[in-house]
Amino acid sequence: MVRPEWVIEISCLDLISQSTRGAPIDRMSWTGTSRNTAPSPPALASPISPQFLRRRDDKRILPADLRLQQVAEIVEVPLADRDARQLALPKAR
C-alpha cells in the first residue's frame, strides 16, 4: 500500500455502489496506523471514468477534510455511518 499524502479532486461520469449482479463494491481502507494495516473492505462506491481535476492544497488527510458523506449524498453507501475500524474482521484462511 502507498501512504496517502495528497488530497485530489476528481470528476467522474457516475458512481456505482453495486456490480451488475447486485454485489457490493468492496475497496480496502487504510487506518494510517501501520504500513501493514488493511481492515476488511467496507462496501463503498466506485467512480466511472474518473478524471483528475486538481490537487487540493487546502485539505489534508484528515476525516474532517475527507468525508465519505460526500459520496453517500450521491449514491447509497451501506454502513456509511460506521467507522471501518469498528467492523468485525473475518478470520484469515
PDB file of N, CA, C and O in Angstrom:
ATOM      1  N   MET A   1       0.834  -1.175   0.000  1.00  0.00           N
ATOM      2  CA  MET A   1       0.000   0.000   0.000  1.00  0.00           C
ATOM      3  C   MET A   1       0.883   1.245   0.000  1.00  0.00           C
ATOM      4  O   MET A   1       2.005   1.225   0.506  1.00  0.00           O
ATOM      5  N   VAL A   2       0.374   2.298  -0.559  1.00  0.00           N
ATOM      6  CA  VAL A   2       1.082   3.568  -0.629  1.00  0.00           C
ATOM      7  C   VAL A   2       0.463   4.515   0.394  1.00  0.00           C
ATOM      8  O   VAL A   2      -0.759   4.643   0.466  1.00  0.00           O
ATOM      9  N   ARG A   3       1.298   5.175   1.177  1.00  0.00           N
ATOM     10  CA  ARG A   3       0.805   6.119   2.173  1.00  0.00           C
ATOM     11  C   ARG A   3       0.192   7.327   1.453  1.00  0.00           C
ATOM     12  O   ARG A   3       0.867   7.967   0.647  1.00  0.00           O
ATOM     13  N   PRO A   4      -1.072   7.642   1.734  1.00  0.00           N
ATOM     14  CA  PRO A   4      -1.689   8.800   1.079  1.00  0.00           C
ATOM     15  C   PRO A   4      -1.106  10.098   1.621  1.00  0.00           C
ATOM     16  O   PRO A   4      -0.992  10.274   2.834  1.00  0.00           O
ATOM     17  N   GLU A   5      -0.744  10.990   0.737  1.00  0.00           N
ATOM     18  CA  GLU A   5      -0.179  12.272   1.142  1.00  0.00           C
ATOM     19  C   GLU A   5      -0.904  13.458   0.521  1.00  0.00           C
ATOM     20  O   GLU A   5      -0.856  14.556   1.075  1.00  0.00           O
ATOM     21  N   TRP A   6      -1.558  13.275  -0.584  1.00  0.00           N
ATOM     22  CA  TRP A   6      -2.258  14.350  -1.272  1.00  0.00           C
ATOM     23  C   TRP A   6      -3.755  14.103  -1.242  1.00  0.00           C
ATOM     24  O   TRP A   6      -4.212  12.960  -1.216  1.00  0.00           O
ATOM     25  N   VAL A   7      -4.500  15.176  -1.247  1.00  0.00           N
ATOM     26  CA  VAL A   7      -5.945  15.124  -1.472  1.00  0.00           C
ATOM     27  C   VAL A   7      -6.150  15.681  -2.869  1.00  0.00           C
ATOM     28  O   VAL A   7      -5.664  16.766  -3.188  1.00  0.00           O
ATOM     29  N   ILE A   8      -6.868  14.942  -3.698  1.00  0.00           N
ATOM     30  CA  ILE A   8      -7.127  15.403  -5.060  1.00  0.00           C
ATOM     31  C   ILE A   8      -8.622  15.523  -5.292  1.00  0.00           C
ATOM     32  O   ILE A   8      -9.426  14.908  -4.592  1.00  0.00           O
ATOM     33  N   GLU A   9      -8.975  16.307  -6.265  1.00  0.00           N
ATOM     34  CA  GLU A   9     -10.369  16.458  -6.682  1.00  0.00           C
ATOM     35  C   GLU A   9     -10.516  15.765  -8.017  1.00  0.00           C
ATOM     36  O   GLU A   9      -9.683  15.931  -8.909  1.00  0.00           O
ATOM     37  N   ILE A  10     -11.586  14.981  -8.155  1.00  0.00           N
ATOM     38  CA  ILE A  10     -11.841  14.301  -9.419  1.00  0.00           C
ATOM     39  C   ILE A  10     -13.236  14.653  -9.917  1.00  0.00           C
ATOM     40  O   ILE A  10     -14.082  15.149  -9.172  1.00  0.00           O
ATOM     41  N   SER A  11     -13.445  14.383 -11.183  1.00  0.00           N
ATOM     42  CA  SER A  11     -14.760  14.440 -11.801  1.00  0.00           C
ATOM     43  C   SER A  11     -14.991  13.056 -12.390  1.00  0.00           C
ATOM     44  O   SER A  11     -14.047  12.417 -12.857  1.00  0.00           O
ATOM     45  N   CYS A  12     -16.223  12.590 -12.375  1.00  0.00           N
ATOM     46  CA  CYS A  12     -16.498  11.277 -12.964  1.00  0.00           C
ATOM     47  C   CYS A  12     -17.887  11.282 -13.600  1.00  0.00           C
ATOM     48  O   CYS A  12     -18.727  12.128 -13.293  1.00  0.00           O
ATOM     49  N   LEU A  13     -18.103  10.330 -14.480  1.00  0.00           N
ATOM     50  CA  LEU A  13     -19.401  10.226 -15.141  1.00  0.00           C
ATOM     51  C   LEU A  13     -20.489   9.776 -14.178  1.00  0.00           C
ATOM     52  O   LEU A  13     -21.619  10.260 -14.229  1.00  0.00           O
ATOM     53  N   ASP A  14     -20.130   8.832 -13.290  1.00  0.00           N
ATOM     54  CA  ASP A  14     -21.106   8.280 -12.360  1.00  0.00           C
ATOM     55  C   ASP A  14     -20.381   7.579 -11.227  1.00  0.00           C
ATOM     56  O   ASP A  14     -19.187   7.296 -11.320  1.00  0.00           O
ATOM     57  N   LEU A  15     -21.111   7.303 -10.158  1.00  0.00           N
ATOM     58  CA  LEU A  15     -20.628   6.482  -9.054  1.00  0.00           C
ATOM     59  C   LEU A  15     -21.547   5.278  -8.958  1.00  0.00           C
ATOM     60  O   LEU A  15     -22.767   5.416  -9.032  1.00  0.00           O
ATOM     61  N   ILE A  16     -20.965   4.096  -8.791  1.00  0.00           N
ATOM     62  CA  ILE A  16     -21.791   2.902  -8.624  1.00  0.00           C
ATOM     63  C   ILE A  16     -21.477   2.279  -7.268  1.00  0.00           C
ATOM     64  O   ILE A  16     -20.333   2.296  -6.815  1.00  0.00           O
ATOM     65  N   SER A  17     -22.496   1.734  -6.635  1.00  0.00           N
ATOM     66  CA  SER A  17     -22.301   1.081  -5.339  1.00  0.00           C
ATOM     67  C   SER A  17     -22.577  -0.411  -5.413  1.00  0.00           C
ATOM     68  O   SER A  17     -22.439  -1.123  -4.419  1.00  0.00           O
ATOM     69  N   GLN A  18     -22.968  -0.886  -6.596  1.00  0.00           N
ATOM     70  CA  GLN A  18     -23.227  -2.321  -6.786  1.00  0.00           C
ATOM     71  C   GLN A  18     -22.696  -2.754  -8.144  1.00  0.00           C
ATOM     72  O   GLN A  18     -22.640  -1.968  -9.090  1.00  0.00           O
ATOM     73  N   SER A  19     -22.308  -4.019  -8.215  1.00  0.00           N
ATOM     74  CA  SER A  19     -21.914  -4.577  -9.504  1.00  0.00           C
ATOM     75  C   SER A  19     -23.181  -4.845 -10.319  1.00  0.00           C
ATOM     76  O   SER A  19     -24.290  -4.661  -9.819  1.00  0.00           O
ATOM     77  N   THR A  20     -23.022  -5.270 -11.545  1.00  0.00           N
ATOM     78  CA  THR A  20     -24.181  -5.566 -12.386  1.00  0.00           C
ATOM     79  C   THR A  20     -24.990  -6.738 -11.840  1.00  0.00           C
ATOM     80  O   THR A  20     -26.148  -6.919 -12.214  1.00  0.00           O
ATOM     81  N   ARG A  21     -24.393  -7.525 -10.966  1.00  0.00           N
ATOM     82  CA  ARG A  21     -25.094  -8.661 -10.355  1.00  0.00           C
ATOM     83  C   ARG A  21     -25.610  -8.349  -8.955  1.00  0.00           C
ATOM     84  O   ARG A  21     -26.099  -9.237  -8.256  1.00  0.00           O
ATOM     85  N   GLY A  22     -25.502  -7.079  -8.543  1.00  0.00           N
ATOM     86  CA  GLY A  22     -26.042  -6.667  -7.249  1.00  0.00           C
ATOM     87  C   GLY A  22     -25.091  -6.824  -6.076  1.00  0.00           C
ATOM     88  O   GLY A  22     -25.479  -6.552  -4.940  1.00  0.00           O
ATOM     89  N   ALA A  23     -23.861  -7.252  -6.313  1.00  0.00           N
ATOM     90  CA  ALA A  23     -22.888  -7.396  -5.236  1.00  0.00           C
ATOM     91  C   ALA A  23     -22.329  -6.019  -4.862  1.00  0.00           C
ATOM     92  O   ALA A  23     -22.192  -5.154  -5.727  1.00  0.00           O
ATOM     93  N   PRO A  24     -22.009  -5.812  -3.595  1.00  0.00           N
ATOM     94  CA  PRO A  24     -21.453  -4.512  -3.206  1.00  0.00           C
ATOM     95  C   PRO A  24     -20.060  -4.297  -3.784  1.00  0.00           C
ATOM     96  O   PRO A  24     -19.336  -5.257  -4.046  1.00  0.00           O
ATOM     97  N   ILE A  25     -19.690  -3.040  -3.981  1.00  0.00           N
ATOM     98  CA  ILE A  25     -18.352  -2.677  -4.438  1.00  0.00           C
ATOM     99  C   ILE A  25     -17.460  -2.631  -3.200  1.00  0.00           C
ATOM    100  O   ILE A  25     -17.701  -1.826  -2.300  1.00  0.00           O
ATOM    101  N   ASP A  26     -16.439  -3.479  -3.138  1.00  0.00           N
ATOM    102  CA  ASP A  26     -15.551  -3.548  -1.984  1.00  0.00           C
ATOM    103  C   ASP A  26     -14.234  -2.859  -2.305  1.00  0.00           C
ATOM    104  O   ASP A  26     -13.658  -3.075  -3.371  1.00  0.00           O
ATOM    105  N   ARG A  27     -13.762  -2.037  -1.389  1.00  0.00           N
ATOM    106  CA  ARG A  27     -12.479  -1.356  -1.510  1.00  0.00           C
ATOM    107  C   ARG A  27     -11.763  -1.453  -0.173  1.00  0.00           C
ATOM    108  O   ARG A  27     -12.387  -1.375   0.886  1.00  0.00           O
ATOM    109  N   MET A  28     -10.461  -1.622  -0.230  1.00  0.00           N
ATOM    110  CA  MET A  28      -9.682  -1.675   1.000  1.00  0.00           C
ATOM    111  C   MET A  28      -9.599  -0.277   1.602  1.00  0.00           C
ATOM    112  O   MET A  28      -9.614   0.722   0.882  1.00  0.00           O
ATOM    113  N   SER A  29      -9.513  -0.217   2.917  1.00  0.00           N
ATOM    114  CA  SER A  29      -9.323   1.066   3.587  1.00  0.00           C
ATOM    115  C   SER A  29      -8.050   0.998   4.412  1.00  0.00           C
ATOM    116  O   SER A  29      -7.626  -0.077   4.835  1.00  0.00           O
ATOM    117  N   TRP A  30      -7.456   2.136   4.630  1.00  0.00           N
ATOM    118  CA  TRP A  30      -6.188   2.222   5.345  1.00  0.00           C
ATOM    119  C   TRP A  30      -6.411   3.002   6.619  1.00  0.00           C
ATOM    120  O   TRP A  30      -6.994   4.086   6.593  1.00  0.00           O
ATOM    121  N   THR A  31      -5.946   2.454   7.751  1.00  0.00           N
ATOM    122  CA  THR A  31      -6.166   3.129   9.028  1.00  0.00           C
ATOM    123  C   THR A  31      -5.143   4.199   9.296  1.00  0.00           C
ATOM    124  O   THR A  31      -5.389   5.095  10.103  1.00  0.00           O
ATOM    125  N   GLY A  32      -3.992   4.134   8.639  1.00  0.00           N
ATOM    126  CA  GLY A  32      -2.957   5.125   8.858  1.00  0.00           C
ATOM    127  C   GLY A  32      -2.081   4.846  10.058  1.00  0.00           C
ATOM    128  O   GLY A  32      -1.177   5.626  10.360  1.00  0.00           O
ATOM    129  N   THR A  33      -2.337   3.733  10.757  1.00  0.00           N
ATOM    130  CA  THR A  33      -1.554   3.431  11.954  1.00  0.00           C
ATOM    131  C   THR A  33      -0.360   2.542  11.660  1.00  0.00           C
ATOM    132  O   THR A  33       0.601   2.536  12.431  1.00  0.00           O
ATOM    133  N   SER A  34      -0.392   1.804  10.586  1.00  0.00           N
ATOM    134  CA  SER A  34       0.695   0.883  10.281  1.00  0.00           C
ATOM    135  C   SER A  34       0.790   0.681   8.782  1.00  0.00           C
ATOM    136  O   SER A  34      -0.208   0.798   8.071  1.00  0.00           O
ATOM    137  N   ARG A  35       1.980   0.378   8.302  1.00  0.00           N
ATOM    138  CA  ARG A  35       2.154   0.112   6.869  1.00  0.00           C
ATOM    139  C   ARG A  35       1.415  -1.150   6.458  1.00  0.00           C
ATOM    140  O   ARG A  35       1.039  -1.297   5.295  1.00  0.00           O
ATOM    141  N   ASN A  36       1.203  -2.061   7.398  1.00  0.00           N
ATOM    142  CA  ASN A  36       0.621  -3.363   7.065  1.00  0.00           C
ATOM    143  C   ASN A  36      -0.846  -3.486   7.472  1.00  0.00           C
ATOM    144  O   ASN A  36      -1.410  -4.577   7.395  1.00  0.00           O
ATOM    145  N   THR A  37      -1.461  -2.418   7.893  1.00  0.00           N
ATOM    146  CA  THR A  37      -2.844  -2.478   8.353  1.00  0.00           C
ATOM    147  C   THR A  37      -3.805  -2.275   7.188  1.00  0.00           C
ATOM    148  O   THR A  37      -3.793  -1.234   6.531  1.00  0.00           O
ATOM    149  N   ALA A  38      -4.627  -3.271   6.946  1.00  0.00           N
ATOM    150  CA  ALA A  38      -5.660  -3.168   5.910  1.00  0.00           C
ATOM    151  C   ALA A  38      -6.899  -3.886   6.405  1.00  0.00           C
ATOM    152  O   ALA A  38      -7.010  -5.099   6.226  1.00  0.00           O
ATOM    153  N   PRO A  39      -7.836  -3.181   7.021  1.00  0.00           N
ATOM    154  CA  PRO A  39      -9.054  -3.816   7.524  1.00  0.00           C
ATOM    155  C   PRO A  39      -9.876  -4.419   6.400  1.00  0.00           C
ATOM    156  O   PRO A  39      -9.634  -4.148   5.224  1.00  0.00           O
ATOM    157  N   SER A  40     -10.844  -5.234   6.768  1.00  0.00           N
ATOM    158  CA  SER A  40     -11.698  -5.830   5.748  1.00  0.00           C
ATOM    159  C   SER A  40     -12.360  -4.721   4.955  1.00  0.00           C
ATOM    160  O   SER A  40     -12.665  -3.662   5.504  1.00  0.00           O
ATOM    161  N   PRO A  41     -12.588  -4.949   3.668  1.00  0.00           N
ATOM    162  CA  PRO A  41     -13.140  -3.880   2.834  1.00  0.00           C
ATOM    163  C   PRO A  41     -14.596  -3.576   3.169  1.00  0.00           C
ATOM    164  O   PRO A  41     -15.442  -4.470   3.134  1.00  0.00           O
ATOM    165  N   PRO A  42     -14.889  -2.324   3.490  1.00  0.00           N
ATOM    166  CA  PRO A  42     -16.289  -1.955   3.646  1.00  0.00           C
ATOM    167  C   PRO A  42     -16.909  -1.747   2.265  1.00  0.00           C
ATOM    168  O   PRO A  42     -16.197  -1.485   1.295  1.00  0.00           O
ATOM    169  N   ALA A  43     -18.204  -1.860   2.180  1.00  0.00           N
ATOM    170  CA  ALA A  43     -18.876  -1.607   0.906  1.00  0.00           C
ATOM    171  C   ALA A  43     -18.837  -0.108   0.641  1.00  0.00           C
ATOM    172  O   ALA A  43     -19.297   0.686   1.462  1.00  0.00           O
ATOM    173  N   LEU A  44     -18.291   0.274  -0.502  1.00  0.00           N
ATOM    174  CA  LEU A  44     -18.172   1.685  -0.850  1.00  0.00           C
ATOM    175  C   LEU A  44     -18.769   1.931  -2.227  1.00  0.00           C
ATOM    176  O   LEU A  44     -19.765   1.304  -2.589  1.00  0.00           O
ATOM    177  N   ALA A  45     -18.186   2.818  -2.983  1.00  0.00           N
ATOM    178  CA  ALA A  45     -18.645   3.138  -4.335  1.00  0.00           C
ATOM    179  C   ALA A  45     -17.427   3.253  -5.232  1.00  0.00           C
ATOM    180  O   ALA A  45     -16.313   3.494  -4.767  1.00  0.00           O
ATOM    181  N   SER A  46     -17.656   3.078  -6.512  1.00  0.00           N
ATOM    182  CA  SER A  46     -16.573   3.135  -7.482  1.00  0.00           C
ATOM    183  C   SER A  46     -16.911   4.170  -8.553  1.00  0.00           C
ATOM    184  O   SER A  46     -18.020   4.167  -9.088  1.00  0.00           O
ATOM    185  N   PRO A  47     -15.958   5.061  -8.872  1.00  0.00           N
ATOM    186  CA  PRO A  47     -16.227   6.066  -9.910  1.00  0.00           C
ATOM    187  C   PRO A  47     -16.093   5.469 -11.310  1.00  0.00           C
ATOM    188  O   PRO A  47     -15.242   4.612 -11.549  1.00  0.00           O
ATOM    189  N   ILE A  48     -16.932   5.925 -12.222  1.00  0.00           N
ATOM    190  CA  ILE A  48     -16.859   5.537 -13.629  1.00  0.00           C
ATOM    191  C   ILE A  48     -16.150   6.658 -14.384  1.00  0.00           C
ATOM    192  O   ILE A  48     -16.575   7.812 -14.326  1.00  0.00           O
ATOM    193  N   SER A  49     -15.083   6.327 -15.085  1.00  0.00           N
ATOM    194  CA  SER A  49     -14.271   7.268 -15.858  1.00  0.00           C
ATOM    195  C   SER A  49     -13.813   8.476 -15.040  1.00  0.00           C
ATOM    196  O   SER A  49     -14.128   9.612 -15.393  1.00  0.00           O
ATOM    197  N   PRO A  50     -13.069   8.246 -13.946  1.00  0.00           N
ATOM    198  CA  PRO A  50     -12.601   9.387 -13.152  1.00  0.00           C
ATOM    199  C   PRO A  50     -11.570  10.215 -13.911  1.00  0.00           C
ATOM    200  O   PRO A  50     -10.734   9.675 -14.636  1.00  0.00           O
ATOM    201  N   GLN A  51     -11.641  11.512 -13.736  1.00  0.00           N
ATOM    202  CA  GLN A  51     -10.705  12.456 -14.354  1.00  0.00           C
ATOM    203  C   GLN A  51     -10.103  13.325 -13.246  1.00  0.00           C
ATOM    204  O   GLN A  51     -10.833  13.914 -12.449  1.00  0.00           O
ATOM    205  N   PHE A  52      -8.777  13.399 -13.200  1.00  0.00           N
ATOM    206  CA  PHE A  52      -8.093  14.247 -12.232  1.00  0.00           C
ATOM    207  C   PHE A  52      -8.380  15.708 -12.562  1.00  0.00           C
ATOM    208  O   PHE A  52      -8.209  16.133 -13.704  1.00  0.00           O
ATOM    209  N   LEU A  53      -8.816  16.474 -11.569  1.00  0.00           N
ATOM    210  CA  LEU A  53      -9.056  17.899 -11.771  1.00  0.00           C
ATOM    211  C   LEU A  53      -7.931  18.745 -11.189  1.00  0.00           C
ATOM    212  O   LEU A  53      -7.348  19.582 -11.878  1.00  0.00           O
ATOM    213  N   ARG A  54      -7.631  18.515  -9.902  1.00  0.00           N
ATOM    214  CA  ARG A  54      -6.584  19.308  -9.271  1.00  0.00           C
ATOM    215  C   ARG A  54      -6.196  18.713  -7.927  1.00  0.00           C
ATOM    216  O   ARG A  54      -6.930  17.923  -7.334  1.00  0.00           O
ATOM    217  N   ARG A  55      -5.034  19.112  -7.475  1.00  0.00           N
ATOM    218  CA  ARG A  55      -4.580  18.763  -6.131  1.00  0.00           C
ATOM    219  C   ARG A  55      -5.178  19.794  -5.179  1.00  0.00           C
ATOM    220  O   ARG A  55      -5.150  20.993  -5.460  1.00  0.00           O
ATOM    221  N   ARG A  56      -5.718  19.329  -4.053  1.00  0.00           N
ATOM    222  CA  ARG A  56      -6.341  20.210  -3.070  1.00  0.00           C
ATOM    223  C   ARG A  56      -5.363  20.534  -1.948  1.00  0.00           C
ATOM    224  O   ARG A  56      -5.283  19.806  -0.959  1.00  0.00           O
ATOM    225  N   ASP A  57      -4.620  21.623  -2.103  1.00  0.00           N
ATOM    226  CA  ASP A  57      -3.660  22.030  -1.082  1.00  0.00           C
ATOM    227  C   ASP A  57      -4.346  22.578   0.166  1.00  0.00           C
ATOM    228  O   ASP A  57      -3.717  22.699   1.217  1.00  0.00           O
ATOM    229  N   ASP A  58      -5.644  22.911   0.055  1.00  0.00           N
ATOM    230  CA  ASP A  58      -6.387  23.435   1.195  1.00  0.00           C
ATOM    231  C   ASP A  58      -6.929  22.328   2.098  1.00  0.00           C
ATOM    232  O   ASP A  58      -7.530  22.615   3.133  1.00  0.00           O
ATOM    233  N   LYS A  59      -6.721  21.065   1.716  1.00  0.00           N
ATOM    234  CA  LYS A  59      -7.214  19.931   2.507  1.00  0.00           C
ATOM    235  C   LYS A  59      -6.054  19.033   2.900  1.00  0.00           C
ATOM    236  O   LYS A  59      -5.025  18.984   2.227  1.00  0.00           O
ATOM    237  N   ARG A  60      -6.249  18.314   4.018  1.00  0.00           N
ATOM    238  CA  ARG A  60      -5.239  17.382   4.497  1.00  0.00           C
ATOM    239  C   ARG A  60      -5.873  16.009   4.670  1.00  0.00           C
ATOM    240  O   ARG A  60      -7.091  15.862   4.561  1.00  0.00           O
ATOM    241  N   ILE A  61      -5.051  15.012   4.937  1.00  0.00           N
ATOM    242  CA  ILE A  61      -5.534  13.638   5.128  1.00  0.00           C
ATOM    243  C   ILE A  61      -6.110  13.533   6.537  1.00  0.00           C
ATOM    244  O   ILE A  61      -5.488  12.961   7.432  1.00  0.00           O
ATOM    245  N   LEU A  62      -7.290  14.084   6.720  1.00  0.00           N
ATOM    246  CA  LEU A  62      -7.995  14.086   7.998  1.00  0.00           C
ATOM    247  C   LEU A  62      -9.467  13.765   7.741  1.00  0.00           C
ATOM    248  O   LEU A  62     -10.008  14.138   6.701  1.00  0.00           O
ATOM    249  N   PRO A  63     -10.119  13.076   8.683  1.00  0.00           N
ATOM    250  CA  PRO A  63     -11.542  12.756   8.496  1.00  0.00           C
ATOM    251  C   PRO A  63     -12.414  13.981   8.230  1.00  0.00           C
ATOM    252  O   PRO A  63     -13.386  13.889   7.481  1.00  0.00           O
ATOM    253  N   ALA A  64     -12.088  15.112   8.823  1.00  0.00           N
ATOM    254  CA  ALA A  64     -12.893  16.322   8.613  1.00  0.00           C
ATOM    255  C   ALA A  64     -12.810  16.817   7.172  1.00  0.00           C
ATOM    256  O   ALA A  64     -13.766  17.398   6.660  1.00  0.00           O
ATOM    257  N   ASP A  65     -11.674  16.590   6.516  1.00  0.00           N
ATOM    258  CA  ASP A  65     -11.487  17.044   5.136  1.00  0.00           C
ATOM    259  C   ASP A  65     -11.891  15.993   4.105  1.00  0.00           C
ATOM    260  O   ASP A  65     -12.202  16.332   2.963  1.00  0.00           O
ATOM    261  N   LEU A  66     -11.889  14.728   4.500  1.00  0.00           N
ATOM    262  CA  LEU A  66     -12.191  13.627   3.574  1.00  0.00           C
ATOM    263  C   LEU A  66     -13.451  12.923   4.044  1.00  0.00           C
ATOM    264  O   LEU A  66     -13.385  11.890   4.710  1.00  0.00           O
ATOM    265  N   ARG A  67     -14.568  13.473   3.704  1.00  0.00           N
ATOM    266  CA  ARG A  67     -15.836  12.956   4.221  1.00  0.00           C
ATOM    267  C   ARG A  67     -16.487  11.953   3.272  1.00  0.00           C
ATOM    268  O   ARG A  67     -16.739  12.264   2.108  1.00  0.00           O
ATOM    269  N   LEU A  68     -16.753  10.770   3.765  1.00  0.00           N
ATOM    270  CA  LEU A  68     -17.475   9.760   2.997  1.00  0.00           C
ATOM    271  C   LEU A  68     -18.894  10.240   2.700  1.00  0.00           C
ATOM    272  O   LEU A  68     -19.515   9.799   1.734  1.00  0.00           O
ATOM    273  N   GLN A  69     -19.396  11.135   3.526  1.00  0.00           N
ATOM    274  CA  GLN A  69     -20.744  11.659   3.329  1.00  0.00           C
ATOM    275  C   GLN A  69     -20.906  12.332   1.969  1.00  0.00           C
ATOM    276  O   GLN A  69     -22.008  12.369   1.424  1.00  0.00           O
ATOM    277  N   GLN A  70     -19.807  12.870   1.415  1.00  0.00           N
ATOM    278  CA  GLN A  70     -19.874  13.473   0.083  1.00  0.00           C
ATOM    279  C   GLN A  70     -20.294  12.446  -0.953  1.00  0.00           C
ATOM    280  O   GLN A  70     -21.053  12.766  -1.868  1.00  0.00           O
ATOM    281  N   VAL A  71     -19.813  11.222  -0.823  1.00  0.00           N
ATOM    282  CA  VAL A  71     -20.188  10.141  -1.738  1.00  0.00           C
ATOM    283  C   VAL A  71     -21.586   9.645  -1.398  1.00  0.00           C
ATOM    284  O   VAL A  71     -22.392   9.397  -2.295  1.00  0.00           O
ATOM    285  N   ALA A  72     -21.880   9.497  -0.104  1.00  0.00           N
ATOM    286  CA  ALA A  72     -23.181   8.970   0.332  1.00  0.00           C
ATOM    287  C   ALA A  72     -24.342   9.887  -0.057  1.00  0.00           C
ATOM    288  O   ALA A  72     -25.484   9.431  -0.129  1.00  0.00           O
ATOM    289  N   GLU A  73     -24.074  11.160  -0.306  1.00  0.00           N
ATOM    290  CA  GLU A  73     -25.126  12.075  -0.759  1.00  0.00           C
ATOM    291  C   GLU A  73     -25.512  11.814  -2.209  1.00  0.00           C
ATOM    292  O   GLU A  73     -26.596  12.201  -2.645  1.00  0.00           O
ATOM    293  N   ILE A  74     -24.625  11.156  -2.959  1.00  0.00           N
ATOM    294  CA  ILE A  74     -24.860  10.902  -4.375  1.00  0.00           C
ATOM    295  C   ILE A  74     -25.389   9.495  -4.617  1.00  0.00           C
ATOM    296  O   ILE A  74     -26.300   9.299  -5.422  1.00  0.00           O
ATOM    297  N   VAL A  75     -24.817   8.514  -3.921  1.00  0.00           N
ATOM    298  CA  VAL A  75     -25.176   7.119  -4.122  1.00  0.00           C
ATOM    299  C   VAL A  75     -25.268   6.436  -2.761  1.00  0.00           C
ATOM    300  O   VAL A  75     -24.544   6.802  -1.835  1.00  0.00           O
ATOM    301  N   GLU A  76     -26.146   5.453  -2.633  1.00  0.00           N
ATOM    302  CA  GLU A  76     -26.297   4.744  -1.359  1.00  0.00           C
ATOM    303  C   GLU A  76     -25.023   3.976  -1.027  1.00  0.00           C
ATOM    304  O   GLU A  76     -24.549   3.167  -1.824  1.00  0.00           O
ATOM    305  N   VAL A  77     -24.478   4.236   0.147  1.00  0.00           N
ATOM    306  CA  VAL A  77     -23.279   3.551   0.616  1.00  0.00           C
ATOM    307  C   VAL A  77     -23.649   2.817   1.900  1.00  0.00           C
ATOM    308  O   VAL A  77     -23.831   3.448   2.940  1.00  0.00           O
ATOM    309  N   PRO A  78     -23.763   1.473   1.839  1.00  0.00           N
ATOM    310  CA  PRO A  78     -24.094   0.726   3.055  1.00  0.00           C
ATOM    311  C   PRO A  78     -23.048   0.966   4.140  1.00  0.00           C
ATOM    312  O   PRO A  78     -21.851   1.006   3.853  1.00  0.00           O
ATOM    313  N   LEU A  79     -23.486   1.123   5.360  1.00  0.00           N
ATOM    314  CA  LEU A  79     -22.618   1.328   6.524  1.00  0.00           C
ATOM    315  C   LEU A  79     -21.793   2.614   6.452  1.00  0.00           C
ATOM    316  O   LEU A  79     -20.728   2.694   7.064  1.00  0.00           O
ATOM    317  N   ALA A  80     -22.263   3.610   5.721  1.00  0.00           N
ATOM    318  CA  ALA A  80     -21.523   4.873   5.603  1.00  0.00           C
ATOM    319  C   ALA A  80     -21.389   5.573   6.946  1.00  0.00           C
ATOM    320  O   ALA A  80     -20.457   6.350   7.149  1.00  0.00           O
ATOM    321  N   ASP A  81     -22.298   5.310   7.852  1.00  0.00           N
ATOM    322  CA  ASP A  81     -22.259   5.956   9.161  1.00  0.00           C
ATOM    323  C   ASP A  81     -21.395   5.203  10.173  1.00  0.00           C
ATOM    324  O   ASP A  81     -21.252   5.650  11.311  1.00  0.00           O
ATOM    325  N   ARG A  82     -20.815   4.062   9.771  1.00  0.00           N
ATOM    326  CA  ARG A  82     -19.995   3.251  10.681  1.00  0.00           C
ATOM    327  C   ARG A  82     -18.518   3.492  10.415  1.00  0.00           C
ATOM    328  O   ARG A  82     -18.117   3.745   9.279  1.00  0.00           O
ATOM    329  N   ASP A  83     -17.718   3.414  11.458  1.00  0.00           N
ATOM    330  CA  ASP A  83     -16.269   3.536  11.363  1.00  0.00           C
ATOM    331  C   ASP A  83     -15.716   2.175  10.941  1.00  0.00           C
ATOM    332  O   ASP A  83     -15.986   1.171  11.601  1.00  0.00           O
ATOM    333  N   ALA A  84     -14.947   2.126   9.849  1.00  0.00           N
ATOM    334  CA  ALA A  84     -14.414   0.857   9.334  1.00  0.00           C
ATOM    335  C   ALA A  84     -13.547   0.150  10.371  1.00  0.00           C
ATOM    336  O   ALA A  84     -13.440  -1.077  10.354  1.00  0.00           O
ATOM    337  N   ARG A  85     -12.927   0.913  11.274  1.00  0.00           N
ATOM    338  CA  ARG A  85     -12.087   0.308  12.306  1.00  0.00           C
ATOM    339  C   ARG A  85     -12.905  -0.459  13.324  1.00  0.00           C
ATOM    340  O   ARG A  85     -12.359  -1.289  14.051  1.00  0.00           O
ATOM    341  N   GLN A  86     -14.213  -0.200  13.394  1.00  0.00           N
ATOM    342  CA  GLN A  86     -15.081  -0.872  14.362  1.00  0.00           C
ATOM    343  C   GLN A  86     -15.759  -2.107  13.783  1.00  0.00           C
ATOM    344  O   GLN A  86     -16.413  -2.845  14.521  1.00  0.00           O
ATOM    345  N   LEU A  87     -15.619  -2.352  12.481  1.00  0.00           N
ATOM    346  CA  LEU A  87     -16.255  -3.505  11.846  1.00  0.00           C
ATOM    347  C   LEU A  87     -15.512  -4.780  12.221  1.00  0.00           C
ATOM    348  O   LEU A  87     -14.295  -4.762  12.403  1.00  0.00           O
ATOM    349  N   ALA A  88     -16.241  -5.882  12.338  1.00  0.00           N
ATOM    350  CA  ALA A  88     -15.641  -7.171  12.660  1.00  0.00           C
ATOM    351  C   ALA A  88     -14.862  -7.690  11.451  1.00  0.00           C
ATOM    352  O   ALA A  88     -15.366  -7.689  10.328  1.00  0.00           O
ATOM    353  N   LEU A  89     -13.647  -8.125  11.691  1.00  0.00           N
ATOM    354  CA  LEU A  89     -12.812  -8.660  10.621  1.00  0.00           C
ATOM    355  C   LEU A  89     -13.054 -10.148  10.451  1.00  0.00           C
ATOM    356  O   LEU A  89     -13.210 -10.853  11.448  1.00  0.00           O
ATOM    357  N   PRO A  90     -13.092 -10.656   9.213  1.00  0.00           N
ATOM    358  CA  PRO A  90     -13.243 -12.096   9.010  1.00  0.00           C
ATOM    359  C   PRO A  90     -11.952 -12.805   9.391  1.00  0.00           C
ATOM    360  O   PRO A  90     -10.876 -12.210   9.338  1.00  0.00           O
ATOM    361  N   LYS A  91     -12.055 -14.073   9.773  1.00  0.00           N
ATOM    362  CA  LYS A  91     -10.890 -14.877  10.104  1.00  0.00           C
ATOM    363  C   LYS A  91     -10.066 -15.141   8.864  1.00  0.00           C
ATOM    364  O   LYS A  91     -10.611 -15.411   7.794  1.00  0.00           O
ATOM    365  N   ALA A  92      -8.745 -15.063   9.006  1.00  0.00           N
ATOM    366  CA  ALA A  92      -7.850 -15.360   7.890  1.00  0.00           C
ATOM    367  C   ALA A  92      -7.888 -16.844   7.570  1.00  0.00           C
ATOM    368  O   ALA A  92      -8.053 -17.680   8.458  1.00  0.00           O
ATOM    369  N   ARG A  93      -7.735 -17.158   6.300  1.00  0.00           N
ATOM    370  CA  ARG A  93      -7.739 -18.582   5.910  1.00  0.00           C
ATOM    371  C   ARG A  93      -6.344 -19.078   5.725  1.00  0.00           C
ATOM    372  O   ARG A  93      -6.143 -20.248   5.397  1.00  0.00           O
TER     373      ARG A  93
END
